[in-house]
Amino acid sequence: MANGSITAEPVAVQSSPQRLEGQVATDTIMMEGRSGAKHEFQVFSWGTDFKPLGAVYVVLKRRTDGRYDVIYIGETGDLSERFDNHHQTACFTRNGKTHIGVHLESSEQRRRAIESDLIANYNTPCNEQ
């Protein structure tokens, strides 16, 4: 059963921005799966162009208080293509997407396990529960 929380808070204010293959992250958030495992995500503005890397990702809406609402949790083997024609684009737009959180992971098996663990712990509006 999901804990009902769809909010993720920035981990800490960074002294220097983190980079992911040349892209600069605006924040870092920590998300916890139902298992208790914690996963760090680098946060980027929506529309950021990514290299073809495998990752677990979260679609986010930044709130005025600086925290993020988690709209969707997914995984992909290629971040550069995943959002062009995503099947939940309309839901992302309805829910005010502003950012994307990225947790790099090359192993498909590991990505799927992390994705499932996080979905089990967050009640997101765009994941089918």
C-alpha positions as a printed Julia matrix, in Angstrom:
129×3 Matrix{Float64}:
  0.0    0.0     0.0
  1.4    3.39   -0.99
  2.14   5.8     1.81
  0.11   8.49    0.06
  3.0   10.93   -0.03
  3.84  12.41   -3.37
  6.28  15.02   -2.11
 10.05  14.93   -2.38
 12.25  17.49   -0.65
 15.63  18.67   -1.86
 18.43  16.88   -0.01
 20.52  19.96    0.64
 21.5   23.22   -0.92
 24.45  22.46   -3.15
 27.57  24.58   -3.1
 28.14  23.83   -6.77
 25.69  22.39   -9.33
 25.94  18.69  -10.16
 26.46  17.68  -13.8
 25.06  14.76  -15.74
 26.8   14.3   -19.08
 27.18  18.05  -19.54
 23.76  19.03  -18.17
 23.56  20.99  -14.9
 21.17  19.78  -12.19
 19.12  22.37  -10.3
 18.62  20.2    -7.18
 19.16  16.77   -5.71
 16.31  14.85   -4.07
 16.23  11.58   -2.15
 13.35   9.18   -2.7
 12.62   6.13   -0.58
 11.13   2.9    -1.88
  8.69   0.71    0.0
 11.65  -1.53    0.89
 13.31   1.37    2.72
 16.03   1.71    0.08
 16.87   5.34   -0.67
 17.76   6.62   -4.12
 19.27   9.97   -5.02
 17.95  11.82   -8.07
 19.51  14.8    -9.81
 16.79  17.3   -10.8
 16.74  19.06  -14.18
 14.35  21.52  -15.8
 11.7   19.94  -18.0
 12.89  19.88  -21.61
 16.54  19.19  -20.8
 18.22  17.18  -23.56
 19.9   14.05  -22.24
 22.48  11.64  -23.62
 21.34   8.06  -24.37
 21.83   6.71  -20.85
 19.83   4.21  -18.79
 18.04   5.65  -15.76
 15.14   5.62  -13.38
 13.37   8.97  -13.67
 10.66  10.91  -11.89
  8.48  13.61  -13.42
  8.15  16.45  -10.92
  6.27  19.66  -10.25
  8.22  22.23   -8.24
  6.13  23.86   -5.54
  6.46  27.44   -4.3
  8.02  26.12   -1.06
 10.88  24.51   -3.03
  9.69  20.94   -2.6
  8.54  18.73   -5.47
  5.33  16.85   -6.15
  6.09  13.48   -7.75
  3.85  13.08  -10.8
  5.26   9.92  -12.37
  7.98   7.3   -11.81
  9.5    5.41  -14.73
 12.62   3.81  -16.16
 14.31   3.87  -19.54
 17.35   2.51  -21.31
 17.68   5.79  -23.25
 16.96   9.14  -21.6
 17.47  10.92  -24.92
 14.3    9.37  -26.41
 11.99   8.61  -23.51
 10.03  11.88  -23.35
  9.5   12.69  -27.04
  6.3   10.66  -27.3
  5.67   9.44  -23.76
  2.3    7.73  -23.32
  1.56   9.9   -20.24
  2.41  13.31  -21.74
 -1.17  14.6   -21.32
 -1.17  13.55  -17.65
  2.2   15.25  -17.08
  0.83  18.48  -18.56
 -2.44  18.31  -16.56
 -0.4   17.92  -13.37
  1.95  20.85  -14.08
  5.29  19.13  -14.84
  8.27  21.44  -14.33
 11.27  19.16  -13.73
 12.63  15.66  -14.17
 14.66  13.76  -11.61
 17.27  11.3   -12.9
 18.94   8.36  -11.15
 21.45   6.8   -13.57
 21.41   3.0   -13.71
 22.75   0.97  -16.65
 21.23  -2.38  -15.58
 17.68  -2.87  -16.88
 16.96  -5.4   -14.12
 18.08  -2.94  -11.44
 16.14  -0.04  -13.05
 12.95  -2.08  -13.05
 13.45  -3.12   -9.42
 14.02   0.49   -8.3
 11.05   1.71  -10.34
  8.73  -0.92   -8.81
  9.98  -0.22   -5.29
  9.37   3.53   -5.66
  5.95   3.13   -7.33
  4.9    0.91   -4.41
  5.73   3.74   -1.99
  4.37   6.8    -3.83
  0.8    7.48   -4.9
  1.55   9.34   -8.13
 -1.24  10.73  -10.35
  0.2    9.4   -13.63
  1.36   5.89  -12.71
 -1.31   3.22  -12.98
 -1.65   1.82   -9.48
